[in-house]
Amino acid sequence: MVNAAEEYRRQQILNAPPEQLTLLLYNGCLKFMDEGIEAIEGKKYEDANTSLQKAQRIISEFRLTLNMEYEISHQLLPLYNYVFDRLVEGNIKSDTSKVTEAKEIITELRDAWVEAMKKARIEKAKGVTPNA
């Protein structure tokens, strides 16, 4: 049986606009990286593998959904590829420094995404169409 918190989270995801889903994915990716680092430090390598693979799947989703018609996508793709490679290497070598490096990049991207969401909200409230 699904408890109330799980159902709330499920409904939150199902009803979230795309920009909010992206933020949820960034936060989830960071959470899985933290779990992976913690598991490596605790020598729980199977748990680390599970968490880091979840983070890798999120990065793969980001790569797959980039719209290459936009210049920003051409800038993000190499970053996502680099992050993915750091996660794989950190997982294989049980090297938290590789995962931490990936986490720093995703944290910066997530923070930039939050700022972009705020700016879009302000422009929308003012009646300004983004990119107009």
C-alpha positions in Angstrom: 0.0 0.0 0.0 1.2 3.5 -0.9 1.6 5.7 2.1 0.3 9.3 2.1 3.8 10.9 1.6 4.5 8.7 -1.4 1.2 9.5 -2.9 1.7 13.2 -2.4 5.1 13.0 -4.0 3.7 11.0 -6.9 0.9 13.6 -7.4 3.4 16.5 -7.2 5.5 14.9 -10.0 2.4 14.1 -12.2 1.2 17.7 -11.9 4.5 19.5 -12.1 5.3 21.8 -15.1 8.3 20.8 -17.1 10.6 23.4 -15.5 9.7 22.0 -12.1 10.4 18.4 -13.2 13.8 19.5 -14.4 14.5 20.9 -10.9 13.3 17.8 -9.3 15.6 15.7 -11.5 18.6 18.0 -10.6 17.8 17.6 -6.9 17.3 13.9 -7.2 20.6 13.5 -9.1 22.4 15.4 -6.3 20.7 13.3 -3.7 21.9 10.1 -5.4 25.4 11.5 -5.6 25.4 12.2 -1.9 24.1 8.7 -1.2 26.9 7.3 -3.4 29.6 9.3 -1.7 28.3 8.3 1.7 28.1 4.6 0.7 31.7 4.6 -0.7 33.0 6.2 2.5 31.1 3.5 4.4 32.6 0.8 2.1 29.0 -0.2 1.1 30.0 -0.6 -2.5 26.7 -2.2 -3.7 24.7 0.7 -2.3 27.1 3.1 -3.9 26.7 1.4 -7.2 22.9 1.6 -7.0 22.9 5.3 -6.1 25.5 6.3 -8.6 23.7 4.4 -11.4 20.5 6.3 -10.5 22.4 9.6 -10.9 23.9 8.3 -14.2 20.4 7.6 -15.5 19.2 11.1 -14.7 22.2 12.5 -16.5 21.5 10.2 -19.4 17.9 11.6 -19.5 19.2 15.2 -19.5 21.4 14.3 -22.5 18.6 12.6 -24.4 16.2 15.4 -24.0 18.4 18.3 -25.0 17.0 20.2 -28.0 20.0 20.7 -30.2 18.3 23.6 -32.0 19.3 25.8 -29.1 22.9 26.9 -28.6 22.7 26.2 -24.9 22.2 22.5 -25.6 25.5 22.5 -27.4 27.1 23.9 -24.3 25.3 21.5 -21.9 26.0 18.3 -23.8 29.7 18.2 -23.1 29.1 19.1 -19.5 26.6 16.3 -19.1 29.0 13.9 -20.8 31.8 14.9 -18.5 29.6 14.5 -15.4 28.4 11.1 -16.6 32.1 10.0 -17.1 33.0 11.2 -13.7 30.2 9.3 -12.1 31.1 6.1 -14.0 34.8 6.5 -13.0 34.0 7.3 -9.4 31.7 4.3 -9.3 34.2 1.9 -10.8 37.2 3.2 -8.8 35.2 3.9 -5.6 36.6 7.4 -5.8 34.6 10.0 -4.0 36.6 12.9 -5.5 35.2 12.0 -9.0 31.7 12.0 -7.7 32.3 15.2 -5.8 33.5 16.8 -9.0 30.4 15.7 -10.8 28.2 17.0 -7.9 29.8 20.4 -8.0 29.0 20.8 -11.7 25.4 19.6 -11.3 25.0 21.9 -8.3 26.0 24.9 -10.4 23.6 23.8 -13.2 20.8 23.3 -10.7 21.4 26.7 -9.1 21.5 28.4 -12.6 18.2 26.6 -13.4 16.6 27.9 -10.2 17.7 31.5 -11.1 16.3 31.1 -14.6 13.0 29.9 -13.2 12.8 32.9 -10.9 13.6 35.3 -13.8 10.9 33.6 -16.0 8.4 33.9 -13.2 9.2 37.6 -12.7 8.9 38.3 -16.5 5.6 36.4 -16.6 4.2 38.4 -13.7 5.2 41.6 -15.5 3.6 40.4 -18.7 6.9 40.1 -20.6 7.3 37.2 -23.0 10.7 35.5 -22.5 12.9 35.8 -25.6 10.8 38.7 -26.9 
